[in-house]
């Protein structure tokens, strides 16, 4: 069942041009820019990463714009609790620039559970303004693309020694 679903998904994505596939991989929360970078290297065209970056930034902006419609911050505040929320608000008053930098690093580190989707959730809970959140997420996405480019370039160079 799962194998046939995967095959159908691959066949579906194969019907699109590589830039569209890269954009979609960047947009999706499962892959984000990390998946788009792997796809770009697999295709042998690293410029496809630019489409993945655009897709990931577009997803981040859409998520920020849709945030108020779904009132997700209320859910996040219920999870965090009132006591921690007050601590966050007090800390937020004095450290907004530091929060932006930390958020960009969080988004940029290519580890499971990090990325634009989870970074925006954290940023909204921390009550970072939308403008600063777009800046931090864009910086983090570009940093993640750069880290993935370096990692994939190094892995390819390292593996070519064994040919």
C-alpha positions in Angstrom: 0.0 0.0 0.0 2.6 2.5 1.1 5.0 1.4 -1.7 2.3 2.0 -4.4 1.5 5.4 -2.9 5.1 6.4 -3.1 5.3 5.2 -6.7 2.2 7.2 -7.6 3.7 10.3 -5.9 6.9 9.9 -7.8 5.1 9.4 -11.1 2.9 12.5 -10.3 5.9 14.7 -9.6 7.7 13.3 -12.7 5.0 14.7 -14.9 6.2 18.3 -14.0 9.3 20.1 -15.1 12.3 20.1 -12.7 11.8 23.7 -11.6 8.2 23.1 -10.6 9.2 19.9 -8.7 11.9 21.8 -6.9 9.5 24.6 -6.0 6.9 22.1 -4.7 9.6 20.3 -2.7 10.6 23.6 -1.2 7.0 24.4 -0.4 6.1 21.1 1.3 6.6 20.9 5.1 8.0 17.4 4.8 10.9 18.3 2.5 11.3 22.1 2.5 14.6 23.4 1.1 16.5 20.3 2.3 14.5 18.1 0.0 14.7 20.6 -2.9 18.5 20.7 -2.5 18.8 16.9 -2.6 16.6 16.9 -5.7 18.7 19.6 -7.4 21.9 17.6 -6.8 20.2 14.4 -7.9 19.2 16.2 -11.2 22.7 17.5 -11.6 21.5 21.1 -11.7 22.3 23.0 -8.5 20.4 26.1 -9.9 17.2 24.2 -9.1 17.9 25.0 -5.5 16.8 28.6 -6.2 13.3 27.3 -7.0 13.3 25.4 -3.8 14.3 28.5 -1.9 11.5 30.4 -3.5 9.0 27.7 -2.7 10.1 27.6 0.9 10.0 31.4 1.3 6.6 31.4 -0.4 5.3 28.7 2.1 6.7 30.7 5.0 4.9 33.9 3.9 1.6 32.0 3.3 1.9 30.5 6.7 2.4 33.9 8.3 -0.5 35.4 6.4 -2.8 32.5 7.3 -1.8 32.4 10.9 -4.4 35.0 12.1 -7.2 33.3 10.2 -6.7 30.0 12.1 -5.8 31.6 15.5 -3.0 29.1 16.0 -1.3 31.3 18.6 -4.1 30.5 21.0 -3.4 26.8 20.6 0.3 27.5 21.1 -0.3 29.6 24.2 -2.5 26.8 25.6 0.3 24.3 25.1 2.9 26.6 26.7 0.7 27.8 29.6 0.2 31.2 31.2 3.2 31.2 33.5 5.6 30.4 30.6 3.7 32.9 28.4 4.4 35.7 30.9 8.1 34.8 31.0 8.2 34.8 27.2 6.5 38.2 27.1 8.9 39.7 29.6 11.9 38.3 27.8 10.6 39.4 24.4 10.5 43.0 25.4 14.3 43.2 25.8 15.6 40.6 23.3 13.7 40.8 20.0 16.8 41.1 17.8 18.4 38.1 19.6 15.2 36.1 19.1 15.3 36.9 15.3 18.9 35.7 15.1 18.2 32.6 17.1 15.1 31.9 15.0 17.1 32.2 11.8 19.7 29.8 13.1 17.0 27.4 14.2 15.4 27.4 10.7 18.9 27.2 9.0 20.2 24.2 10.9 19.3 21.1 8.8 18.1 18.8 11.5 14.7 17.0 11.9 12.1 19.2 13.4 13.7 22.5 12.3 12.8 24.5 9.3 10.5 27.3 8.3 7.2 25.7 9.4 8.4 24.9 13.0 10.4 28.1 13.1 7.3 30.2 12.3 5.3 28.4 15.0 8.0 29.2 17.5 8.3 32.8 16.3 4.5 33.3 16.6 4.5 31.9 20.1 7.3 34.3 20.9 5.2 37.1 19.4 7.8 38.2 16.9 6.3 40.7 14.5 5.3 39.5 11.0 7.9 41.7 9.3 10.7 40.4 11.5 9.4 36.9 11.2 9.6 37.1 7.4 13.2 38.4 7.6 14.3 35.7 10.1 12.7 32.9 8.2 14.1 34.1 4.8 17.6 34.3 6.4 17.2 30.9 7.9 16.0 29.4 4.6 18.9 30.8 2.7 21.3 29.6 5.4 19.8 26.1 5.2 20.2 26.1 1.5 23.8 27.1 1.8 24.5 24.5 4.5 22.8 21.8 2.3 24.8 23.0 -0.7 28.1 22.7 1.2 27.1 19.3 2.7 26.0 17.8 -0.6 29.0 19.2 -2.5 31.3 17.8 0.1 29.5 14.4 0.1 29.8 14.2 -3.7 33.5 15.2 -3.7 34.2 12.7 -0.9 32.4 9.8 -2.7 34.2 10.6 -6.0 37.5 9.5 -4.4 36.3 5.9 -4.4 35.6 5.7 -8.1 
